[in-house]
Amino acid sequence: GLVIDGRTLEHVLHDSLQHIFLELTEKCRAVVCCRATPLQKSVLVRLVRNKLKAMTLAVGDGANDVSMIQVADTGVGILGQEGMQAVMASDFAISQFRHLRKLLLVHGHWCNARLTNMVLYFFYKNVAYVNLLFWYQFFCGFSGTSMTDYWILILFNLLFTSVPPIIYGVLDKDVSAEILMQLPQLYMMSQ
């Protein structure tokens, strides 16, 4: 692991040392930055995101973390004693730091699985409808006439794009929360 403080980080973030610092951080399992200014936090997250092409997650609990949370791909705000600024700027909010594990491993896995299946579902729905229209054009001699009224098309899209995703989004849990918490490797496999 690597622990670096704000004063050292000030020197490391200069253009001449950024590459060496990033090479060092890639070899570490954990990098902890302490006593860093809000600007240093956001510059560091941006540096990792742009240079390493990594997806970044920023976790903060106060107003000094807002810029870091906004720069990251995903921001998590912790509701704390320092106020609501981090929560208001974040994508997700949790009440305590210990809930971060469940947010990532359980809800992250479920969200990934649901979104993947929903993309496939929308492709299926649209292919089915367009295929129907395509074969109808053979019947009517490619005159361009519509097979259905517009209100039927609206009703079709309303029923097939709102009700099933809601039901699927609420009820689908491919793996239970207990198993996902016990086996963190499933998070990597779902990616």
TORPA-493010 format. One record per residue: x, y, z of N, C-alpha, C in turn. Coordinates in nm, 2 decimals. Layout:
BEGIN
+--------+--------+--------+--------+--------+--------+--------+--------+--------+
:   n_c1 :   n_c2 :   n_c3 :  ca_c1 :  ca_c2 :  ca_c3 :   c_c1 :   c_c2 :   c_c3 :
+--------+--------+--------+--------+--------+--------+--------+--------+--------+
:      X :      Y :      Z :      X :      Y :      Z :      X :      Y :      Z :
...
+--------+--------+--------+--------+--------+--------+--------+--------+--------+
! end
This chain:
BEGIN
+--------+--------+--------+--------+--------+--------+--------+--------+--------+
:   n_c1 :   n_c2 :   n_c3 :  ca_c1 :  ca_c2 :  ca_c3 :   c_c1 :   c_c2 :   c_c3 :
+--------+--------+--------+--------+--------+--------+--------+--------+--------+
:   0.08 :  -0.12 :   0.00 :   0.00 :   0.00 :   0.00 :   0.09 :   0.12 :   0.00 :
:   0.03 :   0.24 :  -0.03 :   0.09 :   0.36 :  -0.04 :   0.01 :   0.47 :   0.03 :
:   0.07 :   0.54 :   0.13 :   0.01 :   0.64 :   0.20 :   0.08 :   0.77 :   0.16 :
:   0.01 :   0.87 :   0.12 :   0.07 :   1.00 :   0.07 :  -0.01 :   1.11 :   0.13 :
:   0.06 :   1.21 :   0.18 :  -0.01 :   1.33 :   0.24 :  -0.01 :   1.44 :   0.14 :
:  -0.09 :   1.54 :   0.18 :  -0.11 :   1.66 :   0.09 :   0.01 :   1.73 :   0.05 :
:   0.11 :   1.75 :   0.14 :   0.23 :   1.82 :   0.10 :   0.31 :   1.75 :   0.00 :
:   0.32 :   1.62 :   0.01 :   0.39 :   1.53 :  -0.08 :   0.32 :   1.53 :  -0.21 :
:   0.19 :   1.52 :  -0.20 :   0.10 :   1.51 :  -0.32 :   0.11 :   1.64 :  -0.41 :
:   0.14 :   1.75 :  -0.34 :   0.16 :   1.88 :  -0.42 :   0.28 :   1.87 :  -0.51 :
:   0.39 :   1.80 :  -0.47 :   0.50 :   1.78 :  -0.55 :   0.48 :   1.68 :  -0.66 :
:   0.41 :   1.57 :  -0.62 :   0.39 :   1.46 :  -0.71 :   0.30 :   1.50 :  -0.83 :
:   0.21 :   1.59 :  -0.81 :   0.11 :   1.62 :  -0.92 :   0.17 :   1.71 :  -1.02 :
:   0.29 :   1.75 :  -1.01 :   0.36 :   1.83 :  -1.12 :   0.37 :   1.74 :  -1.24 :
:   0.38 :   1.80 :  -1.36 :   0.38 :   1.72 :  -1.48 :   0.50 :   1.63 :  -1.49 :
:   0.61 :   1.66 :  -1.44 :   0.73 :   1.58 :  -1.45 :   0.72 :   1.45 :  -1.37 :
:   0.65 :   1.45 :  -1.26 :   0.64 :   1.33 :  -1.17 :   0.51 :   1.25 :  -1.18 :
:   0.42 :   1.30 :  -1.26 :   0.29 :   1.23 :  -1.27 :   0.30 :   1.09 :  -1.32 :
:   0.38 :   1.07 :  -1.42 :   0.39 :   0.94 :  -1.48 :   0.46 :   0.84 :  -1.38 :
:   0.56 :   0.88 :  -1.31 :   0.63 :   0.79 :  -1.22 :   0.53 :   0.76 :  -1.10 :
:   0.46 :   0.86 :  -1.06 :   0.36 :   0.84 :  -0.95 :   0.25 :   0.74 :  -0.99 :
:   0.20 :   0.75 :  -1.11 :   0.10 :   0.66 :  -1.16 :   0.15 :   0.51 :  -1.18 :
:   0.28 :   0.50 :  -1.22 :   0.34 :   0.37 :  -1.23 :   0.35 :   0.31 :  -1.09 :
:   0.38 :   0.39 :  -0.99 :   0.39 :   0.34 :  -0.85 :   0.26 :   0.30 :  -0.80 :
:   0.15 :   0.38 :  -0.83 :   0.02 :   0.34 :  -0.78 :  -0.04 :   0.22 :  -0.84 :
:   0.00 :   0.19 :  -0.97 :  -0.05 :   0.07 :  -1.03 :   0.00 :  -0.05 :  -0.97 :
:   0.12 :  -0.05 :  -0.90 :   0.18 :  -0.16 :  -0.84 :   0.13 :  -0.18 :  -0.70 :
:   0.05 :  -0.09 :  -0.64 :   0.00 :  -0.10 :  -0.51 :  -0.14 :  -0.15 :  -0.51 :
:  -0.18 :  -0.22 :  -0.40 :  -0.31 :  -0.27 :  -0.38 :  -0.41 :  -0.16 :  -0.33 :
:  -0.35 :  -0.07 :  -0.26 :  -0.43 :   0.04 :  -0.20 :  -0.34 :   0.17 :  -0.20 :
:  -0.41 :   0.28 :  -0.23 :  -0.34 :   0.41 :  -0.22 :  -0.43 :   0.50 :  -0.13 :
:  -0.37 :   0.55 :  -0.03 :  -0.45 :   0.64 :   0.06 :  -0.39 :   0.78 :   0.06 :
:  -0.47 :   0.88 :   0.03 :  -0.43 :   1.02 :   0.03 :  -0.49 :   1.08 :   0.15 :
:  -0.41 :   1.14 :   0.24 :  -0.46 :   1.20 :   0.36 :  -0.41 :   1.35 :   0.36 :
:  -0.49 :   1.43 :   0.43 :  -0.46 :   1.57 :   0.45 :  -0.44 :   1.64 :   0.31 :
:  -0.53 :   1.61 :   0.21 :  -0.52 :   1.67 :   0.08 :  -0.62 :   1.78 :   0.07 :
:  -0.59 :   1.88 :  -0.01 :  -0.69 :   1.99 :  -0.03 :  -0.80 :   1.94 :  -0.13 :
:  -0.91 :   2.01 :  -0.13 :  -1.02 :   1.97 :  -0.23 :  -0.97 :   1.97 :  -0.37 :
:  -0.88 :   2.07 :  -0.41 :  -0.83 :   2.08 :  -0.54 :  -0.74 :   1.96 :  -0.57 :
:  -0.66 :   1.92 :  -0.48 :  -0.57 :   1.80 :  -0.50 :  -0.65 :   1.68 :  -0.52 :
:  -0.76 :   1.66 :  -0.44 :  -0.84 :   1.54 :  -0.45 :  -0.90 :   1.54 :  -0.59 :
:  -0.96 :   1.64 :  -0.64 :  -1.02 :   1.64 :  -0.77 :  -0.91 :   1.62 :  -0.88 :
:  -0.80 :   1.68 :  -0.87 :  -0.69 :   1.67 :  -0.97 :  -0.64 :   1.52 :  -0.97 :
:  -0.63 :   1.46 :  -0.86 :  -0.59 :   1.32 :  -0.85 :  -0.69 :   1.23 :  -0.91 :
:  -0.81 :   1.25 :  -0.89 :  -0.92 :   1.16 :  -0.95 :  -0.92 :   1.18 :  -1.10 :
:  -0.91 :   1.31 :  -1.14 :  -0.91 :   1.33 :  -1.29 :  -0.78 :   1.27 :  -1.35 :
:  -0.67 :   1.28 :  -1.28 :  -0.54 :   1.22 :  -1.34 :  -0.56 :   1.07 :  -1.35 :
:  -0.61 :   1.00 :  -1.25 :  -0.63 :   0.86 :  -1.26 :  -0.73 :   0.82 :  -1.37 :
:  -0.83 :   0.89 :  -1.38 :  -0.94 :   0.86 :  -1.48 :  -0.89 :   0.88 :  -1.62 :
:  -0.81 :   0.99 :  -1.64 :  -0.77 :   1.02 :  -1.78 :  -0.65 :   0.94 :  -1.82 :
:  -0.55 :   0.94 :  -1.73 :  -0.42 :   0.87 :  -1.77 :  -0.43 :   0.72 :  -1.77 :
:  -0.49 :   0.67 :  -1.66 :  -0.50 :   0.52 :  -1.65 :  -0.62 :   0.46 :  -1.72 :
:  -0.71 :   0.55 :  -1.77 :  -0.83 :   0.50 :  -1.83 :  -0.91 :   0.41 :  -1.74 :
:  -0.91 :   0.44 :  -1.61 :  -0.98 :   0.36 :  -1.51 :  -1.11 :   0.43 :  -1.47 :
:  -1.21 :   0.35 :  -1.44 :  -1.33 :   0.40 :  -1.38 :  -1.31 :   0.44 :  -1.24 :
:  -1.35 :   0.56 :  -1.20 :  -1.32 :   0.61 :  -1.07 :  -1.45 :   0.62 :  -0.98 :
:  -1.43 :   0.59 :  -0.86 :  -1.54 :   0.60 :  -0.76 :  -1.48 :   0.69 :  -0.65 :
:  -1.55 :   0.80 :  -0.62 :  -1.51 :   0.89 :  -0.51 :  -1.61 :   0.89 :  -0.40 :
:  -1.56 :   0.88 :  -0.28 :  -1.64 :   0.87 :  -0.16 :  -1.61 :   0.99 :  -0.07 :
:  -1.71 :   1.07 :  -0.03 :  -1.68 :   1.18 :   0.06 :  -1.79 :   1.21 :   0.15 :
:  -1.76 :   1.29 :   0.26 :  -1.86 :   1.31 :   0.36 :  -1.88 :   1.46 :   0.39 :
:  -1.81 :   1.55 :   0.32 :  -1.82 :   1.69 :   0.35 :  -1.81 :   1.78 :   0.23 :
:  -1.81 :   1.91 :   0.26 :  -1.81 :   2.01 :   0.15 :  -1.67 :   2.01 :   0.08 :
:  -1.57 :   1.97 :   0.15 :  -1.44 :   1.96 :   0.09 :  -1.42 :   1.85 :  -0.01 :
:  -1.52 :   1.76 :  -0.02 :  -1.51 :   1.64 :  -0.11 :  -1.60 :   1.66 :  -0.23 :
:  -1.67 :   1.77 :  -0.24 :  -1.76 :   1.79 :  -0.35 :  -1.70 :   1.79 :  -0.49 :
:  -1.58 :   1.86 :  -0.50 :  -1.52 :   1.86 :  -0.64 :  -1.47 :   1.73 :  -0.68 :
:  -1.42 :   1.65 :  -0.58 :  -1.37 :   1.51 :  -0.61 :  -1.49 :   1.42 :  -0.65 :
:  -1.60 :   1.44 :  -0.59 :  -1.72 :   1.36 :  -0.62 :  -1.77 :   1.39 :  -0.76 :
:  -1.77 :   1.52 :  -0.79 :  -1.82 :   1.56 :  -0.92 :  -1.72 :   1.52 :  -1.04 :
:  -1.60 :   1.51 :  -1.01 :  -1.50 :   1.47 :  -1.12 :  -1.51 :   1.32 :  -1.14 :
:  -1.53 :   1.24 :  -1.04 :  -1.53 :   1.09 :  -1.05 :  -1.65 :   1.04 :  -1.14 :
:  -1.63 :   0.92 :  -1.19 :  -1.74 :   0.86 :  -1.27 :  -1.86 :   0.83 :  -1.19 :
:  -1.84 :   0.79 :  -1.07 :  -1.95 :   0.76 :  -0.97 :  -1.91 :   0.83 :  -0.84 :
:  -2.00 :   0.90 :  -0.78 :  -1.98 :   0.97 :  -0.66 :  -2.07 :   0.91 :  -0.55 :
:  -2.01 :   0.89 :  -0.43 :  -2.09 :   0.84 :  -0.32 :  -2.08 :   0.94 :  -0.21 :
:  -2.19 :   0.99 :  -0.16 :  -2.18 :   1.09 :  -0.05 :  -2.23 :   1.02 :   0.08 :
:  -2.15 :   1.05 :   0.19 :  -2.19 :   0.99 :   0.32 :  -2.25 :   1.10 :   0.40 :
:  -2.37 :   1.07 :   0.45 :  -2.44 :   1.17 :   0.53 :  -2.37 :   1.17 :   0.66 :
:  -2.31 :   1.29 :   0.69 :  -2.23 :   1.30 :   0.81 :  -2.26 :   1.43 :   0.89 :
:  -2.17 :   1.45 :   0.98 :  -2.18 :   1.57 :   1.07 :  -2.14 :   1.70 :   1.00 :
:  -2.07 :   1.68 :   0.89 :  -2.02 :   1.80 :   0.81 :  -2.12 :   1.86 :   0.72 :
:  -2.24 :   1.80 :   0.71 :  -2.35 :   1.86 :   0.63 :  -2.39 :   1.77 :   0.52 :
:  -2.47 :   1.83 :   0.43 :  -2.53 :   1.76 :   0.32 :  -2.46 :   1.79 :   0.18 :
:  -2.36 :   1.87 :   0.18 :  -2.30 :   1.91 :   0.05 :  -2.25 :   1.79 :  -0.03 :
:  -2.18 :   1.69 :   0.03 :  -2.13 :   1.58 :  -0.04 :  -2.25 :   1.49 :  -0.09 :
:  -2.35 :   1.48 :  -0.01 :  -2.47 :   1.40 :  -0.05 :  -2.54 :   1.46 :  -0.17 :
:  -2.55 :   1.59 :  -0.16 :  -2.62 :   1.66 :  -0.27 :  -2.55 :   1.66 :  -0.40 :
:  -2.41 :   1.65 :  -0.40 :  -2.33 :   1.64 :  -0.52 :  -2.31 :   1.50 :  -0.57 :
:  -2.35 :   1.40 :  -0.50 :  -2.31 :   1.26 :  -0.53 :  -2.42 :   1.19 :  -0.61 :
:  -2.39 :   1.08 :  -0.67 :  -2.48 :   1.00 :  -0.74 :  -2.56 :   0.91 :  -0.65 :
:  -2.49 :   0.86 :  -0.54 :  -2.55 :   0.78 :  -0.44 :  -2.52 :   0.83 :  -0.31 :
:  -2.61 :   0.81 :  -0.21 :  -2.59 :   0.85 :  -0.08 :  -2.61 :   0.74 :   0.02 :
:  -2.52 :   0.73 :   0.12 :  -2.53 :   0.63 :   0.22 :  -2.52 :   0.70 :   0.35 :
:  -2.57 :   0.63 :   0.46 :  -2.57 :   0.69 :   0.59 :  -2.44 :   0.67 :   0.66 :
:  -2.38 :   0.56 :   0.64 :  -2.25 :   0.52 :   0.71 :  -2.16 :   0.46 :   0.61 :
:  -2.03 :   0.47 :   0.63 :  -1.93 :   0.42 :   0.54 :  -1.94 :   0.27 :   0.53 :
:  -1.98 :   0.20 :   0.63 :  -1.99 :   0.05 :   0.63 :  -2.09 :   0.00 :   0.53 :
:  -2.18 :   0.09 :   0.48 :  -2.28 :   0.05 :   0.38 :  -2.22 :   0.05 :   0.24 :
:  -2.10 :   0.10 :   0.22 :  -2.04 :   0.11 :   0.09 :  -2.02 :  -0.03 :   0.03 :
:  -1.98 :  -0.12 :   0.11 :  -1.96 :  -0.26 :   0.06 :  -2.09 :  -0.32 :   0.00 :
:  -2.20 :  -0.30 :   0.07 :  -2.33 :  -0.35 :   0.02 :  -2.37 :  -0.28 :  -0.11 :
:  -2.35 :  -0.15 :  -0.11 :  -2.39 :  -0.07 :  -0.22 :  -2.31 :  -0.12 :  -0.35 :
:  -2.18 :  -0.14 :  -0.34 :  -2.10 :  -0.19 :  -0.45 :  -2.13 :  -0.33 :  -0.49 :
:  -2.12 :  -0.42 :  -0.39 :  -2.13 :  -0.56 :  -0.42 :  -2.27 :  -0.61 :  -0.45 :
:  -2.37 :  -0.57 :  -0.38 :  -2.50 :  -0.62 :  -0.40 :  -2.58 :  -0.54 :  -0.50 :
:  -2.59 :  -0.41 :  -0.47 :  -2.68 :  -0.33 :  -0.56 :  -2.61 :  -0.30 :  -0.69 :
:  -2.47 :  -0.29 :  -0.69 :  -2.40 :  -0.28 :  -0.81 :  -2.41 :  -0.40 :  -0.90 :
:  -2.41 :  -0.52 :  -0.84 :  -2.43 :  -0.64 :  -0.92 :  -2.57 :  -0.65 :  -0.98 :
:  -2.67 :  -0.62 :  -0.89 :  -2.81 :  -0.63 :  -0.94 :  -2.83 :  -0.52 :  -1.05 :
:  -2.78 :  -0.40 :  -1.03 :  -2.80 :  -0.30 :  -1.13 :  -2.74 :  -0.34 :  -1.26 :
:  -2.62 :  -0.39 :  -1.26 :  -2.55 :  -0.43 :  -1.38 :  -2.63 :  -0.54 :  -1.45 :
:  -2.68 :  -0.64 :  -1.38 :  -2.75 :  -0.75 :  -1.44 :  -2.89 :  -0.70 :  -1.50 :
:  -2.95 :  -0.61 :  -1.42 :  -3.08 :  -0.56 :  -1.47 :  -3.06 :  -0.48 :  -1.60 :
:  -2.96 :  -0.39 :  -1.60 :  -2.94 :  -0.31 :  -1.72 :  -2.90 :  -0.39 :  -1.84 :
:  -2.82 :  -0.49 :  -1.82 :  -2.78 :  -0.58 :  -1.93 :  -2.90 :  -0.65 :  -1.99 :
:  -2.98 :  -0.70 :  -1.90 :  -3.10 :  -0.77 :  -1.95 :  -3.20 :  -0.68 :  -2.02 :
:  -3.21 :  -0.55 :  -1.96 :  -3.31 :  -0.46 :  -2.02 :  -3.26 :  -0.41 :  -2.16 :
:  -3.13 :  -0.40 :  -2.18 :  -3.09 :  -0.37 :  -2.32 :  -3.12 :  -0.47 :  -2.42 :
:  -3.10 :  -0.60 :  -2.38 :  -3.15 :  -0.71 :  -2.46 :  -3.30 :  -0.71 :  -2.48 :
:  -3.37 :  -0.68 :  -2.38 :  -3.52 :  -0.67 :  -2.39 :  -3.56 :  -0.57 :  -2.49 :
:  -3.50 :  -0.45 :  -2.48 :  -3.54 :  -0.34 :  -2.57 :  -3.51 :  -0.37 :  -2.72 :
:  -3.39 :  -0.44 :  -2.74 :  -3.36 :  -0.48 :  -2.88 :  -3.46 :  -0.58 :  -2.93 :
:  -3.50 :  -0.68 :  -2.84 :  -3.60 :  -0.78 :  -2.88 :  -3.73 :  -0.71 :  -2.91 :
:  -3.78 :  -0.62 :  -2.83 :  -3.91 :  -0.55 :  -2.85 :  -3.91 :  -0.48 :  -2.98 :
:  -3.80 :  -0.40 :  -3.01 :  -3.80 :  -0.32 :  -3.13 :  -3.78 :  -0.41 :  -3.26 :
:  -3.70 :  -0.52 :  -3.25 :  -3.69 :  -0.61 :  -3.36 :  -3.82 :  -0.67 :  -3.39 :
:  -3.89 :  -0.71 :  -3.29 :  -4.02 :  -0.78 :  -3.31 :  -4.12 :  -0.68 :  -3.38 :
:  -4.12 :  -0.56 :  -3.34 :  -4.21 :  -0.46 :  -3.40 :  -4.17 :  -0.42 :  -3.55 :
:  -4.04 :  -0.40 :  -3.56 :  -3.99 :  -0.36 :  -3.70 :  -4.00 :  -0.48 :  -3.79 :
:  -3.98 :  -0.60 :  -3.75 :  -4.00 :  -0.71 :  -3.83 :  -4.14 :  -0.73 :  -3.88 :
:  -4.23 :  -0.70 :  -3.79 :  -4.37 :  -0.71 :  -3.83 :  -4.41 :  -0.61 :  -3.94 :
:  -4.36 :  -0.49 :  -3.92 :  -4.38 :  -0.38 :  -4.02 :  -4.31 :  -0.42 :  -4.15 :
:  -4.19 :  -0.48 :  -4.15 :  -4.12 :  -0.51 :  -4.27 :  -4.20 :  -0.61 :  -4.35 :
:  -4.24 :  -0.72 :  -4.28 :  -4.32 :  -0.82 :  -4.36 :  -4.45 :  -0.77 :  -4.41 :
:  -4.51 :  -0.68 :  -4.34 :  -4.64 :  -0.62 :  -4.38 :  -4.62 :  -0.54 :  -4.52 :
:  -4.50 :  -0.49 :  -4.53 :  -4.47 :  -0.41 :  -4.66 :  -4.47 :  -0.50 :  -4.78 :
:  -4.44 :  -0.63 :  -4.76 :  -4.45 :  -0.73 :  -4.88 :  -4.60 :  -0.74 :  -4.91 :
:  -4.68 :  -0.75 :  -4.81 :  -4.82 :  -0.77 :  -4.83 :  -4.89 :  -0.65 :  -4.90 :
:  -4.85 :  -0.53 :  -4.87 :  -4.91 :  -0.41 :  -4.93 :  -4.83 :  -0.35 :  -5.05 :
:  -4.73 :  -0.43 :  -5.10 :  -4.65 :  -0.39 :  -5.21 :  -4.56 :  -0.27 :  -5.19 :
:  -4.51 :  -0.26 :  -5.07 :  -4.41 :  -0.15 :  -5.04 :  -4.47 :  -0.01 :  -5.06 :
:  -4.60 :   0.00 :  -5.03 :  -4.66 :   0.13 :  -5.06 :  -4.63 :   0.23 :  -4.94 :
:  -4.58 :   0.19 :  -4.83 :  -4.55 :   0.27 :  -4.72 :  -4.67 :   0.29 :  -4.63 :
:  -4.78 :   0.22 :  -4.65 :  -4.89 :   0.24 :  -4.56 :  -4.86 :   0.17 :  -4.43 :
:  -4.92 :   0.23 :  -4.33 :  -4.89 :   0.18 :  -4.19 :  -4.99 :   0.07 :  -4.16 :
:  -4.93 :  -0.03 :  -4.09 :  -5.02 :  -0.14 :  -4.06 :  -5.11 :  -0.11 :  -3.94 :
:  -5.07 :  -0.02 :  -3.85 :  -5.15 :   0.01 :  -3.73 :  -5.17 :   0.16 :  -3.72 :
:  -5.26 :   0.20 :  -3.65 :  -5.28 :   0.34 :  -3.62 :  -5.18 :   0.38 :  -3.52 :
:  -5.16 :   0.51 :  -3.51 :  -5.05 :   0.57 :  -3.42 :  -5.08 :   0.54 :  -3.28 :
:  -5.21 :   0.54 :  -3.24 :  -5.24 :   0.52 :  -3.10 :  -5.21 :   0.37 :  -3.06 :
:  -5.22 :   0.28 :  -3.15 :  -5.18 :   0.14 :  -3.12 :  -5.03 :   0.13 :  -3.10 :
:  -4.95 :   0.21 :  -3.18 :  -4.81 :   0.21 :  -3.17 :  -4.77 :   0.27 :  -3.03 :
:  -4.84 :   0.38 :  -2.99 :  -4.81 :   0.44 :  -2.86 :  -4.85 :   0.34 :  -2.75 :
:  -4.96 :   0.27 :  -2.76 :  -5.00 :   0.18 :  -2.66 :  -4.91 :   0.06 :  -2.66 :
:  -4.86 :   0.01 :  -2.77 :  -4.76 :  -0.10 :  -2.77 :  -4.63 :  -0.06 :  -2.70 :
:  -4.58 :   0.06 :  -2.73 :  -4.46 :   0.11 :  -2.67 :  -4.48 :   0.13 :  -2.52 :
:  -4.60 :   0.18 :  -2.48 :  -4.63 :   0.21 :  -2.34 :  -4.63 :   0.08 :  -2.26 :
:  -4.70 :  -0.02 :  -2.32 :  -4.72 :  -0.15 :  -2.24 :  -4.58 :  -0.22 :  -2.24 :
:  -4.51 :  -0.23 :  -2.35 :  -4.39 :  -0.31 :  -2.36 :  -4.27 :  -0.24 :  -2.32 :
:  -4.27 :  -0.11 :  -2.29 :  -4.15 :  -0.04 :  -2.24 :  -4.17 :   0.02 :  -2.10 :
:  -4.29 :   0.00 :  -2.04 :  -4.30 :   0.06 :  -1.91 :  -4.33 :  -0.05 :  -1.81 :
:  -4.43 :  -0.13 :  -1.83 :  -4.47 :  -0.23 :  -1.74 :  -4.37 :  -0.34 :  -1.72 :
:  -4.32 :  -0.41 :  -1.82 :  -4.22 :  -0.52 :  -1.79 :  -4.09 :  -0.47 :  -1.73 :
:  -4.04 :  -0.35 :  -1.77 :  -3.92 :  -0.31 :  -1.70 :  -3.94 :  -0.28 :  -1.55 :
:  -4.06 :  -0.23 :  -1.52 :  -4.08 :  -0.20 :  -1.38 :  -4.09 :  -0.33 :  -1.30 :
:  -4.17 :  -0.42 :  -1.35 :  -4.18 :  -0.55 :  -1.28 :  -4.04 :  -0.62 :  -1.27 :
:  -3.97 :  -0.62 :  -1.38 :  -3.84 :  -0.68 :  -1.39 :  -3.74 :  -0.61 :  -1.29 :
:  -3.75 :  -0.48 :  -1.29 :  -3.66 :  -0.41 :  -1.20 :  -3.68 :  -0.43 :  -1.06 :
:  -3.81 :  -0.45 :  -1.02 :  -3.84 :  -0.47 :  -0.88 :  -3.82 :  -0.61 :  -0.83 :
:  -3.85 :  -0.70 :  -0.92 :  -3.85 :  -0.84 :  -0.87 :  -3.72 :  -0.92 :  -0.90 :
:  -3.64 :  -0.88 :  -1.00 :  -3.53 :  -0.96 :  -1.05 :  -3.41 :  -0.94 :  -0.95 :
:  -3.37 :  -1.06 :  -0.90 :  -3.25 :  -1.06 :  -0.82 :  -3.18 :  -1.20 :  -0.85 :
:  -3.09 :  -1.20 :  -0.94 :  -3.03 :  -1.32 :  -0.99 :  -2.96 :  -1.40 :  -0.88 :
:  -2.90 :  -1.33 :  -0.79 :  -2.82 :  -1.39 :  -0.68 :  -2.87 :  -1.32 :  -0.55 :
:  -2.88 :  -1.39 :  -0.45 :  -2.93 :  -1.33 :  -0.32 :  -2.82 :  -1.24 :  -0.27 :
:  -2.86 :  -1.14 :  -0.18 :  -2.77 :  -1.05 :  -0.12 :  -2.67 :  -1.11 :  -0.03 :
:  -2.71 :  -1.22 :   0.04 :  -2.62 :  -1.29 :   0.13 :  -2.50 :  -1.35 :   0.05 :
:  -2.53 :  -1.41 :  -0.06 :  -2.43 :  -1.48 :  -0.14 :  -2.34 :  -1.38 :  -0.20 :
:  -2.39 :  -1.26 :  -0.25 :  -2.31 :  -1.16 :  -0.31 :  -2.21 :  -1.10 :  -0.20 :
:  -2.26 :  -1.09 :  -0.08 :  -2.17 :  -1.04 :   0.02 :  -2.06 :  -1.14 :   0.06 :
:  -2.10 :  -1.26 :   0.06 :  -2.00 :  -1.37 :   0.09 :  -1.90 :  -1.39 :  -0.02 :
:  -1.94 :  -1.37 :  -0.14 :  -1.85 :  -1.40 :  -0.26 :  -1.83 :  -1.27 :  -0.34 :
:  -1.73 :  -1.18 :  -0.30 :  -1.71 :  -1.06 :  -0.37 :  -1.66 :  -1.09 :  -0.52 :
:  -1.61 :  -1.21 :  -0.54 :  -1.56 :  -1.24 :  -0.68 :  -1.67 :  -1.23 :  -0.78 :
:  -1.80 :  -1.25 :  -0.74 :  -1.91 :  -1.24 :  -0.83 :  -1.92 :  -1.10 :  -0.89 :
:  -1.88 :  -1.00 :  -0.82 :  -1.88 :  -0.86 :  -0.88 :  -1.79 :  -0.85 :  -1.00 :
:  -1.67 :  -0.91 :  -0.99 :  -1.58 :  -0.90 :  -1.10 :  -1.63 :  -0.99 :  -1.22 :
:  -1.69 :  -1.10 :  -1.19 :  -1.74 :  -1.19 :  -1.30 :  -1.86 :  -1.12 :  -1.37 :
:  -1.94 :  -1.04 :  -1.30 :  -2.05 :  -0.98 :  -1.37 :  -2.01 :  -0.87 :  -1.46 :
:  -1.89 :  -0.81 :  -1.45 :  -1.84 :  -0.71 :  -1.54 :  -1.80 :  -0.77 :  -1.67 :
+--------+--------+--------+--------+--------+--------+--------+--------+--------+
! end
